[in-house]
Amino acid sequence: MHGQCVRQTARITCGPRVGKISPTMNIPSPPLTDTPQATRIVGIGASAGGLAAIEEFLAHVPAHSGMAFVVVQHRAADQPDWLVELLRRTTAMPVKALQEAQVAQADTVYVMPAGGELTVLRGCLHFRAVARQTGPRWPINTFLTSLAQDQGARAIGIVLSGMGSDGVLGLQAIRSRGGMTLVQQPDTAEFGSMPQSAIDAGCVDVHAPASELPGHVLSRLVAVGADAPADGPHGDDLLGQVLALLRAHSKHDMSLYKTSTLQRRIERRMAVHQLDTMSDYISHLQGNPQELDLLFAEMLIGVTTFFRDAAVWSDLKEQVLPGMLVRPEREGPFRAWVVGCSTGEEAYSLAMLFQEWLDVQSEPPPEAFQVFASDLNAEAIAVARKGWYSAQALANVSSRRRERFFVPHEGGYLISPAIRDRVLFARHDVIIDPPFTRLDLLSCRNVLIYFNAALQRRLMPLFHYSLRQGGVLVLGGAETVGRSQTLFTTISPKSRIYRRNELPLQPGSVEFPIHRFTKSRTAVQEMSVSTAPMNNLQSLADQALLQNFAPPAVLVNEGGDILYINGRTGRYLEPAAGKANWNIHVMARPGIRTQLAVALRQVFKDRVPVDVAGLALEADAQRSLTLSVHPMAVQSTQGPMAMVVFREVELAAASASGDDVGHSGNDVVLTRQLQAARDEIQALRHEMQTSRADLQAANESLQSANEELQSTNEELQSTNEELTTSKEEAQSMNEELQTINGELQSKLDDLSLAQSDMQNLLNSTDIATLFLDNGLNVRRYTEQATSIFHLRESDVGRPLSDLASILNYPQLKTDVKETLRTLTACTQSVEATDGRWFSVRIMPYRTLSNMIQGAVLTFVDVTVSKALEMRLRESQDAPETRS
């Protein structure tokens, strides 16, 4: 979790070696050594408009690729399933409907039935039927995530046309384990929402038209299956060159990451660009900052969810927090640091866990808690700071926590302000940036697995130094403290939770990170000041007077931001914990914070100087502090400014010579002190009354506005929830209808083709045919029938009795009715008015379900045979006459 994939905007184009692929083309197959243990499984997810994309993809897959293809599509369980039948027309591979459990076979296409979930376990596909759900379904995410867990780096995930964002989490899981992820180019998809969502999430290796995706898959497998690298024995040197280019571009050193991880990530980028050697890739990197950004993002893997690994959070809640939050020797708020927070789910989960534990305490500790979260990926930090997550991201969050800690917003959920205010995010590199200190808990889960052993050994003493006495270290499931077992005691070996031991660190054992790429701004300023020549004696004297005799003072703007500091102000101001904040209201010590804020507000409002005397100093009880706040008349781009001057006064100065004066002198001094105290009390009362009146008016106005906003917010929230529910239901229904529509359209094409075949067949037989319904109305006819009945297109639907014919067959209607009654065929020879003879055959019209829906009349021209018959009869009658 040391980072997260950034958004990949570069379009992947096919090189000259990858074009359209057909089963008849000579494509290099992946080496057999690549899959000795099981068939490689390719997961294909699609939704609305996905039928055409799936057909286009499979049409370009060779019949003997050595892979199994599993198709998962959004479909309603109560709709007919024609997908298997439709896909069989486009590929030479066998297409099968999945059963409950089936071992994936090579060169086979499997189609998941509708209304269930599909998972993979040891190369076996398991389908489980699920009752119809009222909420949205994510079958593609479920399958691809399971595929990633089972296949690891061998997994291949593909997302085609569809609406929504199903498949994004599955592709992220595959990519985090080194697998290959591909999506259809959004502008080539009928519905590009699903592919675009995956691209926006930064978890896609290749996006291209559906017909080109098989070429990328096969090229990747051939490249990975090579027996030896083309770079020869200089691979380490070439890797160092790549890391040097990355370090110069991003200012982050990745030489301490594991070599296998770095090489695997570089190979992925080489496969995307279809480069065979690392030397070629280095040439591609040089002068290509966009590819350097993409490679840097490839190195940062960000896979995280809310409350990931439930057992770890249960152990934290039951074994760790009760003793830590109530520890009496702990000073200040509870502080935790999440290293490699990615998009913030773990940091927010920790804050929720703290809050839940505090809620059940009868007397919760008065101190608040603060969670620091850091990551190397700037885009991941931006997502975490926003605090917005989709409904899919909250799959592991219970409904109680969802209602308590989240607010519905824009189709997803926002972290509630109470939790958001407790988490501070910052971009931080644990290798080169100074750590957070005085921590009660440090979570570094699934970060060390990407570092080599030397860096892991260096970080453990640093983590020990960062924790307070009794602090807790939490690591990932595959991580341990290694050789630093003397520094930590195991609390939960299964959950990898350790407690800091109170052993003194040896001198030099902690190697503090030092940023080596930029010089300190203070050092640069000191150098420039020390080397700057003095122009004249007046400026030298002014500087000496300011440094030695002027009181400490700060220049602030109206917002309280410090613009300039003179003298030593450490007794009155101190840096706040966390991210650097140069605001006087945050840095002022508690004893003077309130009075300073009131004085600044009055100065900026009335533009008159204000003095506040008699303030107590935390570090010196024998002295008091006087604040003098003066408005500055100088105009500046910073807006109105004020000078805050700090003066200390000896409390015993007025009575220092008490032994040398008489009793009356002491009375005068006491009278003056009493009068000064009365004046101060009166001024404070006046100031308090003014502040109270202003506060009361402001509270009343804010309360009124808050009530109106709360009422409006409740109405809008209710409306938004209803609209969100309706939108999700409509989107789910629309996806199912789009899928069914695609299948129906394919069926209609088949029916249209069959009808054309039938029409051509009837016309080619040269037989006049007339189709009637049960009411003896014309339903259809062939062209040859128009020469007998003089039919036109408008005659369809007319009764048989209304048609004029050339036949001398008055009982035609009667014979048709008799055929429909007896269901027996009737054949008659009938003469036409033009002298032709026709063999009329009347048969009932039977459907495929053996239903009678009318009659079929065929008219065969038998004039020639009838003439021969008549001549034969005449020849037979002639001898009889002569005899």
N, C-alpha and C positions, 0 to 999 in steps of 0.2 A: 504493500500500500504506500510505497514511497512516492507515488505520484499518480497521475492519471493521464490517460490518452487525451491529447488535445484535438481540437476539431481539424479534420483533414479535408482541405478544400481543393487540393490539387487533383485534377482529373486524370485518371489512369487511362492511357490510350494503348492500344495494341501495337506491338512492334511488327516488323515485316514477317517475323516467323510465326505469328499467331494470327490466323484468319478464321474464316468460317470453317467449321469442321463437320464433316459428314461421316457416316459409318463406313463409307467406301474409301475415305482418304487414308493415307499411310501416316499414322500418328505414332510417335514413339510412346510405347506403353511404359508405365512406371516399373522399375526393377522389382523383381519378385522378392528380393531381400528386404524391401520396405515393409512388407506386411507378412511376416512369417507367422505371427501369432493369431491374427484374425483379419477378417475382411474390413477394409476401410469403409466407413459409413459416411455418406454425404447427406446432411439434413437440408431439405428444401422447404421453406415456409412461404406461403402465399395466401392472399385473401381476395378481395374484390379485383376482378380483372386478371386474376392469376392463371386462369386456364390457358390462355394464349401464351403467356410467358413460360409456363411449364412445358407446353408442347414445343415451343421454340427452343428451349434449353435441351430437352431430351432428344430433339431431332438432330442436334449437333454433338451428341455423345456417341462415341464408337461402341459397337456392340460388345466388345471385349476390353473394357477399361479396367477390369479387376476391382471395381468398387460397387457398393450397394447404395442405391438412392432411395431415400425415404421422403415421401411427400406429405406434408401437413398443411391442411387448408381449412379456413373458417367455413364450416357448413353446419346447418341446422340438423339435429338428429331426426326430425320428423319429415325430412325431404328425401326424395329418391336419390340414390347414389349411382351416378352414371360415370364417375370420374375414371374408374378402372377401365371401363369399356372405351371411353374416349381417348385415353392415353395409349391404348394398345395400337391405335392407328398410326402413331407418330414415331414409334421406336421399335427396333428389332429385338430389344430385350423383353423378357417376360414381365408382365405387370400383374401384381397380386394384391388382393385386399388383405390387410393384416389380420391375423387371428389374435387370440389372447396372449400367446407367447410364441415367438418364432425366431429362430437363429437367422441372422442376416447372411444371405448368400451373395457371392460376387455376381456382377452383371445382371442384377435384378432390380426392378423398381417396385417398392412397396408403398401402398396408399393407406394412410390412417383412416379408419372409419370415422364417421361423424359422431359427436356427442360423447367424447371421452378424453383421456389423457394418455400420452405415449411416452415411455421412458426406455432407457437403454441400461442394461446391466451385463457386463462381460460379453458384449457383442450380441446379446439376445434382446430382441424388441418385445416389450411388454405393453399391451394395451389394456386399459381399465375403463369400462363404461362409467360415466358420471351422470347423475340425474341432472335435469335441466336447471341451470343456475339463473337467478334473477339479475346478477351483476355481470360485468364484462368477463370474458374468458380469454386466457392467454395460452393456448395450446402450443404455439410456436416457441414461446419462451420456455415452457416446461420441457419440451423435447430437446431444444438446443442446449439448455443448461445441463440436462441429464447426459447428453452426448459429450459435453465438455468434461464432466466429471468422470465419465467412463473411458473416453478415448484419449484425453489429455492433448498432447501436441499433434496427435493424429486426427483430431476432429476437424471437419470441414462444414461450415455453416453458410447457407445461401438464403437470402431474403429477396423475394420478387415482389410484383405489384400487390398493392393492398392499402387500405386506409387504416389510420391509427398508428400505433408504435409497437405493436406486438413483434417480438423478435430482437429488440434492442438489448435486453438483458441477457438473452441467450448468446448473442454475438459477443457481448462483453466478456461473458464467461469463457467462451472458446478462445478469444484473443488473449485473455490473461494466462491461459495455459499453453500458449504457443501454437494454437491451431490457426487455420486459415479462414478468413471471413470475407465474403463477397456479397454484393447486392446489385440489383439491376439498376442501370442508369435511370434516375428518376424521370428525365424527360422522355425516355423511351417506354415508360410504364404507363398503362392506362390509368392507374392510381399510384402516384409516386410518394404518398405519405409515409408508408413503412420504410422504403429504402432511404428516403431523405432523413427520417428520424435517426436511423442507424448512422448515416454519414455525419449528422450534427453531433451525435454522441461520441464521434471520434474513434469508433471501434471497427472500422472497415479497412481491409487491405486493398481491395479492388472494387471499383464500381464501373460497370460496362454494360452494353446491351446483353440481353439474355442469351443471344446466339453466340456471343464471344466468351461467356463465362466458362464453358467447358474447356476451352483452350487454355485459359489461365490456370485452371485446376490441374490439368494434365502437365503443363509446363512446370508448375511448382513441384509436382511429385517427381518428375524426371530430374529436376535440379537438386532436390533434397536427397534423392536416391543415388547420387553420384558416389563412387567409391572413394575418391580422394579429392581434396581441394586442388583447384587449378593453380593456386598461388605457391605451392611448394613449401619448402621449409621456412620461408620468410613470413609466415602468417602472423606471428607475434609482432613483427616490425610493422606490418601493414595495419594491424589492429591499433597499434600505438599511433600511427599516423591519423587514423580515423578519430581516435579520442583526442588527439591534439587539435584537429579541426573543430571538434565539438567544444573543447575547452576555450579555444580562441573566440568562438562565436557566442557561446552561452555563458561563459565565465564560471562554469561548473566543471569540476574535475570528476570524471567517472572511472579513472584508472583503478580505483579500489573496489569497483564492482566485480562480481564473479565473471571470469572470462567466458565461461560457457553461456551465461545469460547474454553478455554483450554480443558474442558471435551469433547466437540464435536470433537476436533482434536485428542485427545487421543483415543476416541472410534473408530475413523477411523482406527488408527493403530492396535487397538485390533481386529477389524473386519478383517483386512488384515491377521493377524496371527491366527485368529479364536480362540481367548482367551476370556473366558466368564467373568472373573473378573479382576479388576484392580490389585489385589494382584498377579495374574498370570503374568500380564504384567510387574509389577515391578520386578519380578524374572527374566523375560526375558530381562529387561533393564540392570540389574546388570551384569557387565562384558561384555557388548555388545556395544562397542563404535559405531559400524556402525548403529545400531538401534537408538542410541541417536542422531546421525547426522540426520537420517531420521525424527525422531520426532521433532527435532529442525527446520528442513526445513518445516515440516508440520505446525508448529506454524506461520511461516512467509508466509503471503499471498501477492503475488505480482500481481495485476491486474491493468494494465495501458495501455493507448493508446495515440497516438498523438492527442492533442487538444480534450481531453475527456470533455464532457459537453460543447458544443459550446457556450451556453449562458454565462458561466463563463468567457471564453476568450473574448467574445464580450464586457462584462462589464469592464474587465481589460483594454482593448484597448481604450474604449471610455470614461470611467469615472475615471480611476486610473492613467494610464501612462502619459497622457498630463500634469497633475499637478505635478507629481513627478519628471519627467525627466528634467523639466525646473525650478525647485524650486531653487531660488538664494541662499538660506542659506545652501543648501546641499554642503558638501565638499567632494572631491574625487569622484571616480567612483560610479556609481549606483550598489548597492550590493543587491543580492537576495539569499535566501536560500530555497531549496526545501527539506523538511523533508520526508523521506520514498520515495525516488525517484525510487525505484525498478530498472528496466532496462533502465531508463533514458529518456523515452519518454516525461514526463512532463517537465523535466529540459530543454531539447532541444526545446520543444514547447515554453517555456517562453523566451528563447534566440531568437527564430525566431520572436516572437511577439515584443520584444524590437527592433530588427533590422528593422522590417517592419515599426514601428512607427518612428524610426530615419530617414528612407529613405524618408519619405514624408515631412520632415521638411525642410523649406528653410534655416534655420540656426540651424543645429543640435547642441546639447551641445558638447563641446570639450571632455568631459570626457567619457571614455569607460564604459561599464557595465561588471559586473562579476556575474556569477550565481554559487553558491555553491550547490551541490547536495549530499545528504548523505543517506545511507541505512545500515541496519544491516546485510544484506545478501551479503557476499563477492562475490559469483558467479554472483549475479545481478549487482554488481558494475563493475565486469570484463566485462560483456556484455555491460554495459553503456559506459565504457571507450573505448571499441572497436568502438562503434558507427555504427555498421552494423545491418540493419533491413531488413526483408523479404518484398516482395511486399504486402503480406497480412497485415503486420503491418502498412503499409502506406495507408490503405483503407480510413481513415478519413482525409488524407492530400490532399489538392487540387492539381491539375496538375501544377498550377503556383508555389506553394510552393515546389512541388517536383522538378521542374526544377531549382528553385532558390537555395534551401538549401540542395539538395541531389545529390550524384554522383553515377551512376550505377556501381555496383561492385559485381562480383561473383554471379550473379543471383539475387541479392538484391540491396540495396542502402546503401551508406555510407554518414554520416553527412559531410557536406562541412567543410573544415578547418576553414573558417571564423566563423562558429558557434561553432565548436568543441573547438576552442581556448578560447571561452568565458565561458565554463562550466568546473568546477573543481569538480571531484567526490572524495568522501572519505567514508570509512566505519566508521559509527558513530552510537552510541546508545544514543538516546535522553534521556534515563532514567539516565545513569551514566556518560556520557561524557559531557564536557563543551560545551556550544552552540557557534555558530558563533554570532558575535556582530556587532554593527553599520550597521544594515541592513535597507534597504529601503522597502523591501518586503519579507515576510515570508509565504511560502505556505506549509500547513500541511493538505493535503486533504486525507480523509479516513484513517487516522492513529489513531486518538483519539477514533474511534469506537471500537478499540480492547483493550483499556485501561479502567480500572475501574474509578469510579468517583473521588476517592482520587487522583489518578495520574493526571487526567484531571485538577483538581483544582490546583495542584502543578505546572503544565506546563504553565498555562495562565500567571501568573506573570513573569515567566522566558521568555516567548515570548515577553511580554511587555518590559522587560529589554533589550532584544536583538535588538529591533527595534529602529531606530532613531526617532527624532521628526517628527511626521506626517507619520510614517511608516504604512504599510498596512499588515494586516493578512488575509490570504485566507484559509478557512476551507472547508471540504467536505459537501455534500448536507445534510447529517444527523447529522452534528456536529454544536455546538454553543459554545459561550464563557462561557456559564453557569452562575455561580455566579460572574464572573469577568466583569460584564456589565459596571462598572464604569471605567474600564481600557481601554475600546474600544467603539468607536462609529460606528454604523452600516452604511455602504455605500450602500450595496445591500443585503437586507435580503434574497432574493431568491437565490442569488449566494453565500451567506455566505462570504461576503467581509467586513472587519472591518478596521477602522482607529484607530491608537494609540492615546489615550487621553494624554494630558500633565499634568497628576496628579502625584505628588511625591509618590513613593512607601513607604509603612510603613517599618520601620526597622524590618528585619527578615521575611518579606513577601515573599522574593525570596529565594527559597531553591536551591542553586547551586549544580549541580551534581558533585559528587566526586567519582572517581574510587576507590572502596574499595578492589580490589583484588590484586593490585601490589603497592609497595612502589615507591616513586619518585626516579628516578635514581640520581638526584642531592642530595637528602637527604642522600642516601646511600654513595655517594662519599664524602659528607661533614663529615659524620660519620667516614668513613675510614681515611680521612685526619686528623681529629682532634684526633683520637685515635692512629694514627701511631706514634711511638716514633722516636725522632730524633737520628740518629746514632752518630753524632759528632757535634762539634761547627761549623765546616766549612759549613756543609749543612744548619745549622740554620742561619748562617750569609748570605749565598747565598740567602736563601729564603727571609730574611728581606730586603736585597738590591733589589731583584727583585720586591717585593711588594711596596716598598717606593720610590725607586729612578729610576728604569728602566722605560722608556717611554712606553705608550700603544703600543702594537704590535700584529699582527696576523700572523700565519704560514699557507700558502695556497699551494695547488698543482697547476699543470698547468691548470686544469679546473676551478680554482677559488674556490674550496671547502675549507672551513676553517677547519684546522686540530688542531690548538691550539690557545688559546687567552691568552694574558698577559695584566694585567692592565684593566682599565676602558675605554672601546671603545664606550660607548653609544653616545658620541658627534659626532662620525664619522660613526657608523654603527647602523642600526636598523632592527629588524625582519620585514620581509615582510608580508602583509596580506595573509590569506589563510593557506594552508598546510605549515608546518615548512620547511624552505629551508635555509641551512647553506652554502650559496654561497656568496662570497664577492661582486660579481657583482650585486646581487639582494639586498643585505643588505646595500650597500654603499649609503650614502645620495646623493641626486641629485647634490649638488654643487661639489662633488669630484668624481663622478662616471666615467665621461669620461676620466679625467686625470689619474685616477687609472687604468682603463682598458688599456690605451696606455702604461703606464709605465710597467705594468705586461707583456704585449705582447713583449715589447722591452727587458725586462730582460730575459724572457724565450727564446727569439730568439738569443740575443747576449751574454748572460751569463755575463753581466757587471752590476754594481749597477747603479741605476737611482734615481735622486732626483728631486722632483717637489715642488717648493716653491711658496708662495704667494697665496695659495688657501683660499677662503673666508669660514668662518664658519657661519652656519645659526643662531646659538644661541648667537654669540658674535661678534659684528662688530669691536671691538677694538683689535682683535687678528686674526692672519692668521695661516694657517696650512701648514706645510712642510711634504711631503710624501717622505720617503726613502725606496726604494725597493731593497733588496739585494738577489742575488741568493744563495741558500744553496748548499754547496759542499757535504753534507752528502747524500749518496744513501739511498733510502727508497723504500718500496714496493708501496708507493703512487706515485712513479715517481718523476720527477723534482719538487723541492719545492722552495719557495721564502718567505722571511720575509718582511712584510710591517710594517714600524715603523711610528707612528704618533707623530709629534712634533709641539707644538704651540709656536708662536712668538708674542711678544707685538709689535703692529704697532708703538707706540709712544716711544719705548725704545731708539731709536737713538737720539731723541730730548728731552729726559727727563731732561737733565742738560743745557738746552738752555739758562737759565738766568745767568749761571755762566761762560760761554765762550763768546768769542767775536764774532764779525760779521764774521771774517774770518773762525773761527771754524765751524760756520753754513754753510759757503760755501763749506768747505771740505766735511761735512756730506752730503750736498745736491748733491755734485758731485759724491760721492760714491753711493748714492742711485740711481742717474740717470744712472750711469754706470751699476749698478746691474740690473736696469730695462731694459736697452738696451740689456744686455747679455741674460736676460730672454726672451725678445721679439725675439731676434735672434734665441735662442734655440727653442722657440715655432714655429717660422717660418720654421726652418729646419725640425722640427718634423711634422709640418703640411704638408710640401711639400712631405716628405717621405710617410706620411700616405696617402696623396692624390694620389701619384703615385701608391702605392700599391693598394689603393682602385679602381683606374681607371683600372689597369690591372685585378684586380679580377672581377670588374663589366663587363669588356669586355668578359672575359672568361665565366662568369656566364650567360651573356646575350646570347652568342653563344650557350652555352649548353642548356639554357632555351628554345631558339627557336627550337632547334633540338628535345628536349624532348616534347615540346608542340605539334610540328607537329606529332611526333610519337604517342603521347598520343591521339591526335584527331583521327588518323587512327585506333589505337587500340580500342578506345572507339566506333567508328562507327562499326568496325568489331564485337566488343563484343555485341553491341546492336542488330545487325543482328543475331548473333549466339544465343543470349538469346531469341529473338523473335521466331526464328526457333525451338529452344529447347522446348519452352513452347507450341508452336503449335503442334510439333511432340509428346510431352508428352501427351497433351490433346487428340490428335487423337489416340495415342497408347492405352490410357486407355479405350477409347470408343471401339476400336477394340478388346481389350482384353475382355471387357464385352460381346460384341456381339459374340466373338469366344466361350466364355464359354457357352452362351445360345445355339449357333449353335451346339456345341459339345454335349450338352444334347439332342438336337433335333435329332442329328445323332444317338445317342444311342437308342432313342425311335424308330427311323426308322429301325435301325438294328434289334432291338427286334421284331418289327412288321414283318419284312421280314422273320426272322427266324420262327415266328409263322405261316406265310403264307406257307413257304416251308414245314414245318412239317404237316400242314393241308392238302396240296396237296398230299404229300407222303402217308399220312394215309388213304386217300380215295381210293388208289389203282387204280386210273384212269390215263391213259396216257393223258397228256396235252401238247399242243404245242402252244406257243405264237409267232405271226407274226406281223411285223410292216406293215405300209401302202404299202411298196414295196415288200411285201410277203417274207421278209427276216426273218430268225430265230432270235428271241430275247431272248427267255427263253423256257425251257422245263423241264418236270419232269423225274424222273428215269424210270418210266414205259414206256415213249415214246421211250427210246433207244432200246427196243425190237421190235419196229415197224419200226423206221427210221434209226437205227444204228448210232445214234448221238454221237458226242464227243464234248468236250469243245471248240475245235477249229472250230466247225461248226456254232457257234454263229455268225450271220451276213451273212451266206450263203443264197442264194435264195432257195425257196421251190422246184423249178424245178430241182435243182442239187442234191437233196437228194434221195437216193435209199430206197425204202420201200418194205414191203412184202404184200402190199395191191394190190388187183386188182381193182384199182380206178384211171383210166387214166384221168378222168375229175375233179380230186381234185382241181387243180389250177383254173379251170374254175368256179367251184362252189364257191371257196373262193372270187374270183373277183366279182361274182354276189352278194354274201352276202354283200361285202363292198359297192356295188353300190346301192342295195335296202335296206340295213340295216335290212334285214330279216334273221332270223335264218334258217339254212338248216340242215336237218337230213337225213342220208343215212345209210343203212345196207350194209356192204362191206365184201366180203370174202377175206381171206388172202391166200397166197400160201401154208401155212402149214395146211390149213383146218379150221382155226379158223375164226369166224365171229366177226365183230366189228360194233358197232353203232357209226357212225361218226357224230358229231354235230359241225356245224360251226356257230360262233356267232361274231358279231362285238365287239371290245375291246373299252369300254367307260371309260374315265377318270372321276374323281370326278366333273370336270367342264363340263361334258357331251360332251367331244370332242372324235371323233373317231380316234384312233391311232393304227389301225391294226385289227387283228382277233385272236380269240381263238378257237383252235381245240381240241376237247376231243374225245377220243377213248375208248369206253366201251366194254369190252369183253362180247359178247352175244352168245358165242358158245353153251352153254348149253341150253339156251332158244331157239336158232335156231334149235338145234337137236330135242327138244321136239315138236317144231312147225312142223318140217318135219315128225316126226312119227305120229303126229296127222293128218296131211294131208293124209299120207299113210293109216292110219286106216279108214279115211273117204272115201278114193277112193276104198278100198278093197270091201265093200258091193256092191258098184255100179258095180264092175267088175263081181261079182258072179251073180248078178241079170241079 
